[in-house]
């Protein structure tokens, strides 16, 4: 499986990989109910919240293995 990148849309990530929700929440991204989740990428959301996107993406990829 190819690695998930920060360019994936938040809602696409959640729909394809529901196990990623716990990781997003762990990193402080409560995006699931946010309107921006429908048009922002994971990278954009992380930047808006001051989150280390590389560390989060590593954790997401581990969670969905």
PyMOL Python script that loads the backbone (N, CA, C, O; Angstrom):
from pymol import cmd

cmd.read_pdbstr("""\
ATOM      1  N   UNK A   1       0.842  -1.187   0.000  1.00  0.00           N
ATOM      2  CA  UNK A   1       0.000   0.000   0.000  1.00  0.00           C
ATOM      3  C   UNK A   1       0.885   1.248   0.000  1.00  0.00           C
ATOM      4  O   UNK A   1       1.873   1.322   0.731  1.00  0.00           O
ATOM      5  N   UNK A   2       0.524   2.204  -0.813  1.00  0.00           N
ATOM      6  CA  UNK A   2       1.265   3.462  -0.874  1.00  0.00           C
ATOM      7  C   UNK A   2       1.001   4.267   0.388  1.00  0.00           C
ATOM      8  O   UNK A   2      -0.074   4.186   0.982  1.00  0.00           O
ATOM      9  N   UNK A   3       1.985   5.032   0.781  1.00  0.00           N
ATOM     10  CA  UNK A   3       1.842   5.861   1.978  1.00  0.00           C
ATOM     11  C   UNK A   3       0.803   6.953   1.737  1.00  0.00           C
ATOM     12  O   UNK A   3       0.694   7.500   0.639  1.00  0.00           O
ATOM     13  N   UNK A   4       0.061   7.251   2.766  1.00  0.00           N
ATOM     14  CA  UNK A   4      -0.902   8.349   2.721  1.00  0.00           C
ATOM     15  C   UNK A   4      -0.101   9.632   2.922  1.00  0.00           C
ATOM     16  O   UNK A   4       0.759   9.703   3.800  1.00  0.00           O
ATOM     17  N   UNK A   5      -0.383  10.638   2.112  1.00  0.00           N
ATOM     18  CA  UNK A   5       0.356  11.893   2.199  1.00  0.00           C
ATOM     19  C   UNK A   5      -0.513  13.000   2.790  1.00  0.00           C
ATOM     20  O   UNK A   5      -1.727  12.855   2.934  1.00  0.00           O
ATOM     21  N   UNK A   6       0.140  14.101   3.126  1.00  0.00           N
ATOM     22  CA  UNK A   6      -0.562  15.246   3.711  1.00  0.00           C
ATOM     23  C   UNK A   6      -1.484  15.930   2.714  1.00  0.00           C
ATOM     24  O   UNK A   6      -2.267  16.802   3.093  1.00  0.00           O
ATOM     25  N   UNK A   7      -1.401  15.545   1.441  1.00  0.00           N
ATOM     26  CA  UNK A   7      -2.240  16.161   0.412  1.00  0.00           C
ATOM     27  C   UNK A   7      -3.640  15.556   0.324  1.00  0.00           C
ATOM     28  O   UNK A   7      -4.494  16.082  -0.390  1.00  0.00           O
ATOM     29  N   UNK A   8      -3.885  14.459   1.038  1.00  0.00           N
ATOM     30  CA  UNK A   8      -5.208  13.841   1.009  1.00  0.00           C
ATOM     31  C   UNK A   8      -6.206  14.748   1.725  1.00  0.00           C
ATOM     32  O   UNK A   8      -5.875  15.371   2.734  1.00  0.00           O
ATOM     33  N   UNK A   9      -7.407  14.819   1.206  1.00  0.00           N
ATOM     34  CA  UNK A   9      -8.454  15.605   1.860  1.00  0.00           C
ATOM     35  C   UNK A   9      -8.820  14.985   3.198  1.00  0.00           C
ATOM     36  O   UNK A   9      -8.776  13.765   3.356  1.00  0.00           O
ATOM     37  N   UNK A  10      -9.179  15.816   4.151  1.00  0.00           N
ATOM     38  CA  UNK A  10      -9.514  15.321   5.490  1.00  0.00           C
ATOM     39  C   UNK A  10     -10.687  14.345   5.418  1.00  0.00           C
ATOM     40  O   UNK A  10     -10.611  13.258   5.991  1.00  0.00           O
ATOM     41  N   UNK A  11     -11.755  14.702   4.738  1.00  0.00           N
ATOM     42  CA  UNK A  11     -12.921  13.830   4.669  1.00  0.00           C
ATOM     43  C   UNK A  11     -12.616  12.556   3.880  1.00  0.00           C
ATOM     44  O   UNK A  11     -13.118  11.485   4.222  1.00  0.00           O
ATOM     45  N   UNK A  12     -11.812  12.659   2.845  1.00  0.00           N
ATOM     46  CA  UNK A  12     -11.412  11.474   2.092  1.00  0.00           C
ATOM     47  C   UNK A  12     -10.643  10.516   3.003  1.00  0.00           C
ATOM     48  O   UNK A  12     -10.883   9.309   2.986  1.00  0.00           O
ATOM     49  N   UNK A  13      -9.719  11.062   3.799  1.00  0.00           N
ATOM     50  CA  UNK A  13      -8.949  10.250   4.737  1.00  0.00           C
ATOM     51  C   UNK A  13      -9.877   9.528   5.709  1.00  0.00           C
ATOM     52  O   UNK A  13      -9.747   8.322   5.923  1.00  0.00           O
ATOM     53  N   UNK A  14     -10.808  10.266   6.290  1.00  0.00           N
ATOM     54  CA  UNK A  14     -11.717   9.705   7.287  1.00  0.00           C
ATOM     55  C   UNK A  14     -12.620   8.636   6.676  1.00  0.00           C
ATOM     56  O   UNK A  14     -12.895   7.616   7.306  1.00  0.00           O
ATOM     57  N   UNK A  15     -13.075   8.871   5.456  1.00  0.00           N
ATOM     58  CA  UNK A  15     -13.960   7.902   4.807  1.00  0.00           C
ATOM     59  C   UNK A  15     -13.217   6.631   4.416  1.00  0.00           C
ATOM     60  O   UNK A  15     -13.742   5.532   4.592  1.00  0.00           O
ATOM     61  N   UNK A  16     -12.010   6.767   3.890  1.00  0.00           N
ATOM     62  CA  UNK A  16     -11.245   5.602   3.442  1.00  0.00           C
ATOM     63  C   UNK A  16     -10.586   4.864   4.603  1.00  0.00           C
ATOM     64  O   UNK A  16     -10.454   3.640   4.571  1.00  0.00           O
ATOM     65  N   UNK A  17     -10.174   5.603   5.621  1.00  0.00           N
ATOM     66  CA  UNK A  17      -9.413   5.041   6.739  1.00  0.00           C
ATOM     67  C   UNK A  17      -9.991   5.525   8.068  1.00  0.00           C
ATOM     68  O   UNK A  17      -9.412   6.411   8.697  1.00  0.00           O
ATOM     69  N   UNK A  18     -11.110   4.970   8.504  1.00  0.00           N
ATOM     70  CA  UNK A  18     -11.742   5.433   9.745  1.00  0.00           C
ATOM     71  C   UNK A  18     -10.819   5.352  10.963  1.00  0.00           C
ATOM     72  O   UNK A  18     -10.989   6.098  11.927  1.00  0.00           O
ATOM     73  N   UNK A  19      -9.848   4.449  10.916  1.00  0.00           N
ATOM     74  CA  UNK A  19      -8.927   4.321  12.047  1.00  0.00           C
ATOM     75  C   UNK A  19      -8.021   5.549  12.185  1.00  0.00           C
ATOM     76  O   UNK A  19      -7.360   5.711  13.211  1.00  0.00           O
ATOM     77  N   UNK A  20      -7.982   6.407  11.174  1.00  0.00           N
ATOM     78  CA  UNK A  20      -7.178   7.630  11.239  1.00  0.00           C
ATOM     79  C   UNK A  20      -7.818   8.688  12.140  1.00  0.00           C
ATOM     80  O   UNK A  20      -7.139   9.612  12.588  1.00  0.00           O
ATOM     81  N   UNK A  21      -9.114   8.560  12.405  1.00  0.00           N
ATOM     82  CA  UNK A  21      -9.812   9.553  13.233  1.00  0.00           C
ATOM     83  C   UNK A  21      -9.155   9.675  14.605  1.00  0.00           C
ATOM     84  O   UNK A  21      -8.944  10.784  15.094  1.00  0.00           O
ATOM     85  N   UNK A  22      -8.835   8.552  15.222  1.00  0.00           N
ATOM     86  CA  UNK A  22      -8.212   8.577  16.555  1.00  0.00           C
ATOM     87  C   UNK A  22      -6.875   9.300  16.515  1.00  0.00           C
ATOM     88  O   UNK A  22      -6.526  10.009  17.459  1.00  0.00           O
ATOM     89  N   UNK A  23      -6.122   9.127  15.432  1.00  0.00           N
ATOM     90  CA  UNK A  23      -4.823   9.793  15.306  1.00  0.00           C
ATOM     91  C   UNK A  23      -5.028  11.301  15.150  1.00  0.00           C
ATOM     92  O   UNK A  23      -4.328  12.086  15.789  1.00  0.00           O
ATOM     93  N   UNK A  24      -5.968  11.709  14.318  1.00  0.00           N
ATOM     94  CA  UNK A  24      -6.250  13.135  14.153  1.00  0.00           C
ATOM     95  C   UNK A  24      -6.591  13.760  15.509  1.00  0.00           C
ATOM     96  O   UNK A  24      -6.086  14.828  15.854  1.00  0.00           O
ATOM     97  N   UNK A  25      -7.445  13.087  16.263  1.00  0.00           N
ATOM     98  CA  UNK A  25      -7.851  13.605  17.571  1.00  0.00           C
ATOM     99  C   UNK A  25      -6.675  13.645  18.543  1.00  0.00           C
ATOM    100  O   UNK A  25      -6.538  14.580  19.332  1.00  0.00           O
ATOM    101  N   UNK A  26      -5.841  12.632  18.477  1.00  0.00           N
ATOM    102  CA  UNK A  26      -4.657  12.562  19.340  1.00  0.00           C
ATOM    103  C   UNK A  26      -3.742  13.773  19.125  1.00  0.00           C
ATOM    104  O   UNK A  26      -3.128  14.278  20.065  1.00  0.00           O
ATOM    105  N   UNK A  27      -3.665  14.224  17.875  1.00  0.00           N
ATOM    106  CA  UNK A  27      -2.805  15.360  17.540  1.00  0.00           C
ATOM    107  C   UNK A  27      -3.520  16.705  17.696  1.00  0.00           C
ATOM    108  O   UNK A  27      -2.939  17.751  17.407  1.00  0.00           O
ATOM    109  N   UNK A  28      -4.762  16.684  18.148  1.00  0.00           N
ATOM    110  CA  UNK A  28      -5.484  17.924  18.400  1.00  0.00           C
ATOM    111  C   UNK A  28      -6.283  18.439  17.221  1.00  0.00           C
ATOM    112  O   UNK A  28      -6.691  19.601  17.206  1.00  0.00           O
ATOM    113  N   UNK A  29      -6.512  17.591  16.236  1.00  0.00           N
ATOM    114  CA  UNK A  29      -7.338  18.006  15.097  1.00  0.00           C
ATOM    115  C   UNK A  29      -8.738  17.406  15.265  1.00  0.00           C
ATOM    116  O   UNK A  29      -8.976  16.245  14.935  1.00  0.00           O
ATOM    117  N   UNK A  30      -9.637  18.210  15.777  1.00  0.00           N
ATOM    118  CA  UNK A  30     -11.021  17.768  15.928  1.00  0.00           C
ATOM    119  C   UNK A  30     -11.806  18.125  14.683  1.00  0.00           C
ATOM    120  O   UNK A  30     -12.896  18.691  14.759  1.00  0.00           O
ATOM    121  N   UNK A  31     -11.239  17.788  13.538  1.00  0.00           N
ATOM    122  CA  UNK A  31     -11.754  18.248  12.239  1.00  0.00           C
ATOM    123  C   UNK A  31     -13.039  17.588  11.790  1.00  0.00           C
ATOM    124  O   UNK A  31     -13.726  18.115  10.915  1.00  0.00           O
ATOM    125  N   UNK A  32     -13.367  16.491  12.345  1.00  0.00           N
ATOM    126  CA  UNK A  32     -14.443  15.704  11.777  1.00  0.00           C
ATOM    127  C   UNK A  32     -15.732  16.519  11.666  1.00  0.00           C
ATOM    128  O   UNK A  32     -16.449  16.400  10.674  1.00  0.00           O
ATOM    129  N   UNK A  33     -16.030  17.331  12.652  1.00  0.00           N
ATOM    130  CA  UNK A  33     -17.245  18.136  12.602  1.00  0.00           C
ATOM    131  C   UNK A  33     -17.048  19.519  12.009  1.00  0.00           C
ATOM    132  O   UNK A  33     -17.994  20.302  11.929  1.00  0.00           O
ATOM    133  N   UNK A  34     -15.834  19.824  11.596  1.00  0.00           N
ATOM    134  CA  UNK A  34     -15.510  21.162  11.099  1.00  0.00           C
ATOM    135  C   UNK A  34     -15.892  21.298   9.619  1.00  0.00           C
ATOM    136  O   UNK A  34     -15.669  20.384   8.825  1.00  0.00           O
ATOM    137  N   UNK A  35     -16.458  22.430   9.269  1.00  0.00           N
ATOM    138  CA  UNK A  35     -16.836  22.668   7.872  1.00  0.00           C
ATOM    139  C   UNK A  35     -15.622  22.649   6.947  1.00  0.00           C
ATOM    140  O   UNK A  35     -15.728  22.227   5.795  1.00  0.00           O
ATOM    141  N   UNK A  36     -14.479  23.100   7.438  1.00  0.00           N
ATOM    142  CA  UNK A  36     -13.270  23.143   6.615  1.00  0.00           C
ATOM    143  C   UNK A  36     -12.806  21.742   6.211  1.00  0.00           C
ATOM    144  O   UNK A  36     -12.095  21.587   5.218  1.00  0.00           O
ATOM    145  N   UNK A  37     -13.199  20.736   6.967  1.00  0.00           N
ATOM    146  CA  UNK A  37     -12.790  19.359   6.670  1.00  0.00           C
ATOM    147  C   UNK A  37     -13.280  18.906   5.300  1.00  0.00           C
ATOM    148  O   UNK A  37     -12.735  17.962   4.728  1.00  0.00           O
ATOM    149  N   UNK A  38     -14.285  19.558   4.780  1.00  0.00           N
ATOM    150  CA  UNK A  38     -14.841  19.171   3.483  1.00  0.00           C
ATOM    151  C   UNK A  38     -14.014  19.677   2.305  1.00  0.00           C
ATOM    152  O   UNK A  38     -14.174  19.193   1.184  1.00  0.00           O
ATOM    153  N   UNK A  39     -13.128  20.648   2.548  1.00  0.00           N
ATOM    154  CA  UNK A  39     -12.341  21.162   1.426  1.00  0.00           C
ATOM    155  C   UNK A  39     -10.847  21.288   1.722  1.00  0.00           C
ATOM    156  O   UNK A  39     -10.069  21.594   0.818  1.00  0.00           O
ATOM    157  N   UNK A  40     -10.434  21.060   2.956  1.00  0.00           N
ATOM    158  CA  UNK A  40      -9.015  21.170   3.308  1.00  0.00           C
ATOM    159  C   UNK A  40      -8.314  19.823   3.240  1.00  0.00           C
ATOM    160  O   UNK A  40      -8.914  18.773   3.471  1.00  0.00           O
ATOM    161  N   UNK A  41      -7.032  19.884   2.918  1.00  0.00           N
ATOM    162  CA  UNK A  41      -6.203  18.677   2.992  1.00  0.00           C
ATOM    163  C   UNK A  41      -5.743  18.508   4.441  1.00  0.00           C
ATOM    164  O   UNK A  41      -5.846  19.430   5.250  1.00  0.00           O
ATOM    165  N   UNK A  42      -5.243  17.331   4.749  1.00  0.00           N
ATOM    166  CA  UNK A  42      -4.714  17.080   6.088  1.00  0.00           C
ATOM    167  C   UNK A  42      -3.572  18.059   6.386  1.00  0.00           C
ATOM    168  O   UNK A  42      -3.472  18.578   7.497  1.00  0.00           O
ATOM    169  N   UNK A  43      -2.725  18.306   5.403  1.00  0.00           N
ATOM    170  CA  UNK A  43      -1.608  19.233   5.578  1.00  0.00           C
ATOM    171  C   UNK A  43      -2.072  20.644   5.878  1.00  0.00           C
ATOM    172  O   UNK A  43      -1.502  21.316   6.737  1.00  0.00           O
ATOM    173  N   UNK A  44      -3.096  21.098   5.181  1.00  0.00           N
ATOM    174  CA  UNK A  44      -3.628  22.447   5.418  1.00  0.00           C
ATOM    175  C   UNK A  44      -4.239  22.555   6.810  1.00  0.00           C
ATOM    176  O   UNK A  44      -4.050  23.555   7.504  1.00  0.00           O
ATOM    177  N   UNK A  45      -4.972  21.519   7.212  1.00  0.00           N
ATOM    178  CA  UNK A  45      -5.580  21.509   8.543  1.00  0.00           C
ATOM    179  C   UNK A  45      -4.530  21.511   9.637  1.00  0.00           C
ATOM    180  O   UNK A  45      -4.658  22.220  10.635  1.00  0.00           O
ATOM    181  N   UNK A  46      -3.486  20.707   9.441  1.00  0.00           N
ATOM    182  CA  UNK A  46      -2.406  20.646  10.430  1.00  0.00           C
ATOM    183  C   UNK A  46      -1.715  22.000  10.554  1.00  0.00           C
ATOM    184  O   UNK A  46      -1.414  22.448  11.660  1.00  0.00           O
ATOM    185  N   UNK A  47      -1.463  22.650   9.418  1.00  0.00           N
ATOM    186  CA  UNK A  47      -0.807  23.964   9.436  1.00  0.00           C
ATOM    187  C   UNK A  47      -1.673  24.988  10.166  1.00  0.00           C
ATOM    188  O   UNK A  47      -1.160  25.816  10.919  1.00  0.00           O
ATOM    189  N   UNK A  48      -2.980  24.932   9.945  1.00  0.00           N
ATOM    190  CA  UNK A  48      -3.888  25.877  10.592  1.00  0.00           C
ATOM    191  C   UNK A  48      -3.905  25.700  12.112  1.00  0.00           C
ATOM    192  O   UNK A  48      -4.175  26.645  12.853  1.00  0.00           O
ATOM    193  N   UNK A  49      -3.612  24.478  12.567  1.00  0.00           N
ATOM    194  CA  UNK A  49      -3.641  24.188  13.998  1.00  0.00           C
ATOM    195  C   UNK A  49      -2.243  24.130  14.622  1.00  0.00           C
ATOM    196  O   UNK A  49      -2.106  23.826  15.806  1.00  0.00           O
ATOM    197  N   UNK A  50      -1.208  24.421  13.830  1.00  0.00           N
ATOM    198  CA  UNK A  50       0.158  24.415  14.344  1.00  0.00           C
ATOM    199  C   UNK A  50       0.653  23.026  14.720  1.00  0.00           C
ATOM    200  O   UNK A  50       1.418  22.869  15.671  1.00  0.00           O
ATOM    201  N   UNK A  51       0.215  22.023  13.973  1.00  0.00           N
ATOM    202  CA  UNK A  51       0.555  20.626  14.268  1.00  0.00           C
ATOM    203  C   UNK A  51       1.704  20.173  13.379  1.00  0.00           C
ATOM    204  O   UNK A  51       1.776  20.547  12.208  1.00  0.00           O
ATOM    205  N   UNK A  52       2.602  19.368  13.939  1.00  0.00           N
ATOM    206  CA  UNK A  52       3.714  18.776  13.186  1.00  0.00           C
ATOM    207  C   UNK A  52       3.128  17.751  12.213  1.00  0.00           C
ATOM    208  O   UNK A  52       2.852  16.613  12.594  1.00  0.00           O
ATOM    209  N   UNK A  53       2.942  18.158  10.967  1.00  0.00           N
ATOM    210  CA  UNK A  53       2.265  17.315   9.987  1.00  0.00           C
ATOM    211  C   UNK A  53       3.050  16.044   9.677  1.00  0.00           C
ATOM    212  O   UNK A  53       2.452  14.994   9.438  1.00  0.00           O
ATOM    213  N   UNK A  54       4.369  16.122   9.677  1.00  0.00           N
ATOM    214  CA  UNK A  54       5.169  14.930   9.372  1.00  0.00           C
ATOM    215  C   UNK A  54       4.986  13.861  10.440  1.00  0.00           C
ATOM    216  O   UNK A  54       4.828  12.682  10.121  1.00  0.00           O
ATOM    217  N   UNK A  55       5.008  14.264  11.703  1.00  0.00           N
ATOM    218  CA  UNK A  55       4.802  13.307  12.791  1.00  0.00           C
ATOM    219  C   UNK A  55       3.392  12.724  12.730  1.00  0.00           C
ATOM    220  O   UNK A  55       3.195  11.530  12.959  1.00  0.00           O
ATOM    221  N   UNK A  56       2.418  13.571  12.420  1.00  0.00           N
ATOM    222  CA  UNK A  56       1.041  13.097  12.346  1.00  0.00           C
ATOM    223  C   UNK A  56       0.854  12.126  11.192  1.00  0.00           C
ATOM    224  O   UNK A  56       0.172  11.112  11.342  1.00  0.00           O
ATOM    225  N   UNK A  57       1.451  12.423  10.037  1.00  0.00           N
ATOM    226  CA  UNK A  57       1.312  11.533   8.887  1.00  0.00           C
ATOM    227  C   UNK A  57       1.974  10.188   9.154  1.00  0.00           C
ATOM    228  O   UNK A  57       1.476   9.149   8.721  1.00  0.00           O
ATOM    229  N   UNK A  58       3.091  10.208   9.862  1.00  0.00           N
ATOM    230  CA  UNK A  58       3.752   8.956  10.219  1.00  0.00           C
ATOM    231  C   UNK A  58       2.820   8.116  11.105  1.00  0.00           C
ATOM    232  O   UNK A  58       2.684   6.909  10.905  1.00  0.00           O
ATOM    233  N   UNK A  59       2.186   8.766  12.078  1.00  0.00           N
ATOM    234  CA  UNK A  59       1.261   8.066  12.974  1.00  0.00           C
ATOM    235  C   UNK A  59       0.034   7.557  12.224  1.00  0.00           C
ATOM    236  O   UNK A  59      -0.447   6.458  12.502  1.00  0.00           O
ATOM    237  N   UNK A  60      -0.476   8.340  11.278  1.00  0.00           N
ATOM    238  CA  UNK A  60      -1.633   7.905  10.489  1.00  0.00           C
ATOM    239  C   UNK A  60      -1.258   6.682   9.658  1.00  0.00           C
ATOM    240  O   UNK A  60      -2.006   5.706   9.618  1.00  0.00           O
ATOM    241  N   UNK A  61      -0.126   6.728   9.006  1.00  0.00           N
ATOM    242  CA  UNK A  61       0.289   5.590   8.188  1.00  0.00           C
ATOM    243  C   UNK A  61       0.498   4.327   9.036  1.00  0.00           C
ATOM    244  O   UNK A  61       0.217   3.219   8.580  1.00  0.00           O
ATOM    245  N   UNK A  62       0.984   4.495  10.254  1.00  0.00           N
ATOM    246  CA  UNK A  62       1.134   3.341  11.154  1.00  0.00           C
ATOM    247  C   UNK A  62      -0.235   2.794  11.539  1.00  0.00           C
ATOM    248  O   UNK A  62      -0.423   1.580  11.602  1.00  0.00           O
ATOM    249  N   UNK A  63      -1.187   3.679  11.795  1.00  0.00           N
ATOM    250  CA  UNK A  63      -2.516   3.276  12.248  1.00  0.00           C
ATOM    251  C   UNK A  63      -3.300   2.525  11.171  1.00  0.00           C
ATOM    252  O   UNK A  63      -4.111   1.655  11.491  1.00  0.00           O
ATOM    253  N   UNK A  64      -3.068   2.850   9.915  1.00  0.00           N
ATOM    254  CA  UNK A  64      -3.871   2.241   8.850  1.00  0.00           C
ATOM    255  C   UNK A  64      -3.205   1.009   8.233  1.00  0.00           C
ATOM    256  O   UNK A  64      -3.765   0.405   7.318  1.00  0.00           O
ATOM    257  N   UNK A  65      -2.037   0.631   8.713  1.00  0.00           N
ATOM    258  CA  UNK A  65      -1.357  -0.554   8.182  1.00  0.00           C
ATOM    259  C   UNK A  65      -2.179  -1.799   8.404  1.00  0.00           C
ATOM    260  O   UNK A  65      -1.761  -2.892   8.020  1.00  0.00           O
TER     261      UNK A  65
END
""", "prot")
cmd.dss("prot")
cmd.show_as("cartoon", "prot")
cmd.util.cbc("prot")
cmd.orient("prot")
